């Protein structure tokens, strides 16, 4: 699929666009940890059993996982800014529903609506790709990608402070207020992308994916309550596999699928998504372990006896470090590439968990662990959208990043279930209350370290982009070049848009099929894109006169760009038979 432009001229992204989009990401991520400080009190607050109360958290997780790829695809089709506002609006409605109730069922409905907002993350990344020049894109996407962890980390101390000194419903009023503020800022600052994917929305595919995700995530989040070997748990897992297979067969036969499985199966995309699951596992472990360790009474012999607010403040550096890692990522990625940056991030996370095994005896030690792991997760999370964007067509940016965000959510879901089971099975009984043990905390850190090791292995197998074998974009022959110029002159006389035409060839002169050729205008925005034919041929029209850059990218090759000018006489001021300037991945 290719992008088409709307009749409305593209508005340039202001300097405030990136902070506003990142703020939207932080706001929706807050929903994931908003109730963590009051989780142990939920059964009493909602007058229900502990097992029923867990649905207040599970419902948000499930709806977020389902909405993420769907909202990404809707954004590709109907406008990313438009769907971002829809996501935030649904979140505000959900927050208000929860704010006005003390009953379990309305609370679950409200929390389900809040989870829909998780689609804002891939939508924001897609908007950045469509609007920002190359020099700003790396750090901007890093900040947007990290907003998941930033929002979750910063929400803990803020929510703890509110829960300790005010009615717990104030948390939802605050969330609704943040949502309204984010909508207003988006309307004022963020322009709509003029790029659209061709095709229609795959409703059967959305229903099938929703069913498969619910059947898979439900036993993961509730398996410890139902029993991992219970017929219910095993039956749901089996049903999830069956539905997922049927859904995959259906998607392969649809002309405009919700998820392009052929693209998803590409080595770079597949390995990046699998590594994302491991990063999600490692991120959530520290969020589950450190708050409990900090709040356990000192009388246990290992608890640090801190208040709810202090515990939140000790974990807050996890999110703050992720935020400040974005510019560091941009420099590392520009020099070494996102694959190397992902590897560095995973190594830092591994070092943080390894060191954290011995840094559990004082509050300041947990801060050190939070800073180190936060830096690693920030680098890893920032690398993921760059790897995905570099491997998929522009028309699939929203859906592809939505799927990648879903992989991270699956990782956090698995982490929540596994770590919850570990802490429950290693707990000791104190006065009739199950209290987590230091052994359970250390086993949890070892599980996180194992996830990091798996992620590292996957990252090493992600294909390395090799600029030395870069694809060359050039005219296939002098005759083709002359023909292209003649056609452009005729088009100019007829008042039709002019453009570029040629072939994409490998270093040995052989044609490269399905190479992505992108036209970039003077503002650094994409003005058109296409895929080369089987013979390597491509053709791109230009929307207006002026200077452009033609960029080519193909699997197994590094990206290559050529400066080109399309003047008033319709002539190409570019010899495409010469090597172009290699652009860093």
Steps between C-alpha positions, in 0.01 A plus 500: 500500500612858445418833648284758337485862598194700583406822327587695813862617501720354768554724800849503642545350842592761759753450776212433738367205300738242645447600868122502449499153343734369772270651764208312345701177522584566865135574581371173354783302663392639838186286468708183534636580850236745626353255752820322608520696830146393599499153349502325838198708612287447188293207641387714793452814291283319246335261750607191308736205520875530425468284187222721362692817586790393276270555200535873560862468388453212256229678300731796425777268391275300268334801336837669452644193330197471270478872415867558423528332156143594405546871572831493314333366187209744528753780526672386180164503319314800643761726659734442791423828679128434471530153654735633770228741609243218490724285723546780754127581497407139576752505785342815649154342486634187669670701775178687576301176510743362759504826695124488564465141620579272792353191330710231336330469159495874410857526623606219263316672213680827574838332525437317171436832327818645652705220349392597146732801526809280469461536124635854539859374514524357144286786369743753641797316351326492162430875513865567577616293207264680264587854608847529648827546312757225531722689746216526755331166443736274698480676835129575453406136443722399790312733733161383373591135530635551852185682609348162592757452773521871587128525564493180699801600710385855575144389576609291798612780735229739382225242545642397837497862620138547391385166642665572835351848548174506300206286393614236252249619239717811468739283298239470223408868508868578456531251214197655325651847542830388350311346208307820430823702515668258259207524255511881510876511441471250214229707331704819537848376415502170309417514126328214327716285276388519136623144437243224473522130433286364219240234570224451755484401864515124551212456745505114498876516562447736793235272651722194455805668653292629791366151572846343477657760732227468762521121493880520539539783753209398722657175627839676530357766732270263691697176486636536853144531632347222288802268511743463210398140438126555542269409207394865469856629462613226261176520300536875447862460388397230251214715373738794458733293282210376285351847451844650428569242229160557337551876522843469336360297209227759452744794510717341232203499262387858561622771262516766776558306825504649848851357540712418197633163613742481210664821618480387863677176406802688368803411707563850630136561596448156655816506711435859611149409615626193688771710666228752595325232704818440697550873562140520623564212742812666641330839538210375708703290743659800670161675515358203691791418730648828627176665628423189707855472634500866599163486681549173689551559875858497624394236752504241223880525501525614136214746446604866484199640689434800273169679450296471183619842380868437573480165322354675195775762507769231514359335188432830318859521362410201283271723291711815525811322375306358205395854407854640514637206303328614177774746386769246592322243285487742206879544505572129541253398232628759251851363539446127552139432392190397700602132507821578689315740729249226584787268590661767720167563673450131575853473638432794734172342616682173566767681700227676700327177597829323574609785726152528647528150647743647752342846532188431703600601853440878491267745326787680324608170347158457337541847349831394345337188358208705362734747327711229338209286381310810388793606281515157338126478442502852358764402243326173415150649470635788288663260254189293429294746287808592294561134420134449405474818292816409313352165396139574399336712228399852604130416456526239776680711761205533739393136483857369523586714802165410652592134471842571653339683793268200537807275530627712788157476665510123467841509666368700797198267524722192510725672752208592724366144497834322548637735767167498683511120507864497618437747782186313607671158503803628692302710751504426871201510733517778760195527723277350235633732227718385209813717494746493207849380588845617399544167322196577286635846416835360391340225292295772328818694416656182361195446278541856370869433432407184308252700288777750426731217392236370259444852369874543443517176304211614279653846452830355378311320221321816379654576157769763505462776243810521285557840340790359300260294288243775473244484228565750221218701350571593140359511148515161337663637184555821305196412286280463809629828637428682176154341485429606857599860422286501186199367693548765768518774237176375343337483841612855574348623175173326586500656847539159669721436803861420419703235670792261508538170322775238496601167638637372829811293441735307721873566516558243222237660276223247557147636559361511855129423531277634778754762604334794673562828317403814693473861381590755771429873463704799613340489848610141558146365456401204288342619175445157344608138519487189285644152466718401206363247250652161420734667249602759759302776331331777694314824426413784738307820425588822683223712656674834430818652365806514721792298634446141610693202635443151361570227756518128424492211744486123449535193720865411548620844390564827675293808412625735228388855420555730200443873498293599198347821371179522306503848344254696294604345167424146610858379452680272745802670647644164609710229342358187659777283358739646758521372858296699746562607853454225757266598783546345847238242590 
